[in-house]
């Protein structure tokens, strides 16, 4: 059908983004979601449009996402989940089996697991909701074939229905349904990388036809207004708790935007016209920087428009009040164009319509568009902006949202009163006289930055980021010829919004510790790259719940072991606390590390430490340093080395430098390592909290940390300690 003379223009922007999962120390990806969403969402969301040439859409592809996709394709990148998937099922150790049972059901149970009966059978056997500490007990109830099938199912269920139709291997494996072979698994994993290689060429092809526009976001997805000045958070939240030190680096705003534009141009052959600032976060201060990099328009949420105009766009029931303010682009004070998402329509697709059948949901959306059209009067044309996450909603829809999208595009192709356009197409054809002189500071969430700043954990992260950046800046000024690209890339990655998304109490995830570690590892890599001592607090979680590690057994009484590097008697360490290696799975699970157990205990005068390993420590410790760092009550470090003979020393941190205090003689390394450290060396008195952790170092590299997260904590005992323990 021909379009009507006065259609309502509708622009949809699908925002494609994943956090930057690459660990700077290992080069491996800590989580698999770029790879798996690449099978399920990125290719087909664009490819599905080929049958609907009248439907024009915008895809916002975040550069750090594209960088990860190309890393899998071009550089044989891997992630922990992929590495465990590759291990022959007959060779899996207990740690890897625990990892599989803990993580290989991480898919929507209703829409991705239940349609595969054998997969659902295995889930039911493990339990749909199970505590991680209970999974260890279930390992023996699964056979080698069970684990092999799980390896296949987890990597199979993420393939989009379009690949089920077009790829014989995927169709064959789904039809077979169970009892997979190692060869079939290997072919499936190879097919994943082949599938990822289709994504960017498909976007290039469709962009060349003019059916889609591709926009960008700042490279590592930072909150630009907070990079410019964290104090901008106070405009929307005057009473917010702020970090100890303000963070204000407009130059980083410029760098994140410029890197994005340059990377986009290198992939797609031209600069992007538009930008979705990360999380729709905007402020008046950043718009000149964005425009200077060639961006012609940006987008954010309707709440920012309300605040900028100091008006209300909706009545109490959420209906339009007829003022029409939302449905046209605006010009900002510097000429940069801006559009505002219709929050209701965007959120219906993102969070609501999956509960309805596809036809009912699409009919509702079309009806709402016509209601908007009928409410608009005066000078047209008008533009409805629908902007939402382009990947995460679909696992909640039946058939991965394919039915919904097919019917939606079919309806839009037929409707005379609605025309689908890209934002760039609309703005190139139609001008708008509407202006905003002072853009409000906020994001798409509550029109403020409360998700990313204000909570104790968020603020600590900003302070750690600022400190590392200051150190790098000072080093750069002192060493103008040094190649510091790796260090600066780690800073820019740490500026990403995804870390603070999980800090605080705004959101929950099954893997908060992974995001925490990635944030801190990026900052640690800054210090490592420039040869500086890594601050102790970077070894500790920002997450409060992960700060204090609990040993397997607690201290039950005084001990006074002989410091000889041997277990001299059964009772010598009997009342000490003990931490054992955790079977966490993955290619680097702790059971394969150097240290297998750490003991600690005390009498009234001394702290006693013991390390066990799979082999006599004297045989494997020759080029290693065992560094016990004490955080409370004073910053003390005890370093123990075995180079010919044992060297041990106590250091105290003074003016941010480690100052040698004295050598420590009460240390021995033979089958085990034993050390006695006087509480006086720790500046610790009765009832003081002692907090410490161990780093096993080889040169400047940390091989292991004990505990893996957080620190060990206890109180210095008094005279009555044993009496209390035996009550």
ZIPEKA-V464673 format. One record per pair of residues at least 12 apart in sequence whose C-alpha atoms are under 6 Angstrom apart, sorted by the first residue. I is the first residue (numbers start at 1). J is the second residue. Records with the same first field share a line. If there is no record, write none. Layout:
I = J / J
This chain:
1 = 414
3 = 416
4 = 416 / 417
7 = 417 / 418 / 419
8 = 382 / 418
9 = 383 / 418 / 419 / 420
10 = 383 / 384 / 420
11 = 385 / 420 / 421 / 422 / 423
12 = 57 / 386 / 387
13 = 58 / 59 / 387
14 = 59 / 388 / 389 / 390
15 = 60 / 388 / 389 / 390
16 = 60 / 61 / 390
17 = 62 / 65
18 = 65
19 = 498
28 = 78 / 79
29 = 79
30 = 79 / 80
32 = 79
36 = 158
38 = 196
39 = 159
40 = 158 / 159 / 160
41 = 391
43 = 199
55 = 420
56 = 211 / 212 / 420 / 421 / 422
57 = 212 / 422
58 = 212 / 213 / 214 / 422
59 = 214
60 = 214 / 215 / 216
61 = 216
62 = 216 / 217
63 = 219 / 260
64 = 219 / 220
80 = 586
84 = 586
85 = 151
89 = 144 / 148
90 = 144
95 = 583 / 584 / 585
96 = 585 / 586
99 = 585
104 = 154
112 = 157
149 = 180
152 = 185
215 = 272 / 274 / 275
216 = 275
217 = 275 / 276 / 277 / 278
218 = 256 / 257 / 260
219 = 256 / 259 / 260
220 = 493 / 496
221 = 278 / 496 / 497
222 = 495 / 496 / 497
223 = 278 / 497
224 = 253
225 = 283
227 = 248 / 249
228 = 248 / 249 / 250
229 = 247 / 248
230 = 246 / 247
233 = 449
236 = 448
240 = 454
241 = 454
242 = 454
243 = 459
254 = 289
273 = 295 / 296
274 = 295 / 296 / 297 / 298
275 = 298
276 = 298 / 299
279 = 443
280 = 300 / 443 / 444
281 = 442 / 443
282 = 441 / 442
283 = 439 / 440 / 441
284 = 439
296 = 336
297 = 336 / 337 / 338
298 = 338
299 = 338 / 339 / 340
300 = 340
301 = 340 / 341 / 444
302 = 340 / 341
303 = 447
304 = 440 / 447
308 = 439 / 440
327 = 382 / 383 / 384
328 = 382 / 383
330 = 434 / 435
331 = 435
332 = 435 / 436 / 437
333 = 437
341 = 385 / 386 / 387
342 = 385 / 386
346 = 386 / 387 / 388
350 = 393
354 = 397
358 = 404
362 = 408
452 = 500
455 = 504
457 = 503 / 504 / 542
458 = 500 / 503
487 = 526
490 = 522
494 = 519 / 522
499 = 515
520 = 538
540 = 710
541 = 710
546 = 710
547 = 710
548 = 710 / 711
549 = 710 / 711 / 712
551 = 578 / 579
552 = 578 / 579
553 = 577 / 578
554 = 577
555 = 575 / 576 / 577
556 = 575
557 = 575 / 722
558 = 602 / 603
559 = 602 / 603
563 = 668 / 674
564 = 668
565 = 668 / 669 / 670 / 671 / 672 / 673 / 674
566 = 671 / 672
576 = 600 / 601
577 = 599 / 600
578 = 598 / 599
579 = 597 / 598
580 = 596 / 597
581 = 596
594 = 613
595 = 612 / 613
596 = 612 / 613
597 = 611 / 612
598 = 610 / 611
605 = 678 / 679
606 = 677 / 678 / 679
607 = 676 / 677
608 = 675 / 676
609 = 674 / 675
610 = 673 / 674
611 = 672 / 673
612 = 672
616 = 671
617 = 670 / 671 / 672
618 = 669 / 670
622 = 642 / 643
624 = 697 / 698
625 = 640 / 641 / 696 / 697
626 = 639 / 640 / 696
627 = 639 / 694 / 695
628 = 693 / 694
629 = 692 / 693
630 = 691 / 692
631 = 691 / 692
632 = 690 / 691
633 = 690
635 = 653
636 = 651 / 652
637 = 650 / 651
638 = 650
648 = 663 / 664
649 = 662 / 663 / 664
650 = 662
686 = 716 / 717 / 718
687 = 715 / 716
688 = 715 / 716
689 = 714 / 715
690 = 713 / 714 / 715
691 = 712 / 713
692 = 711 / 712
693 = 706 / 711
694 = 706
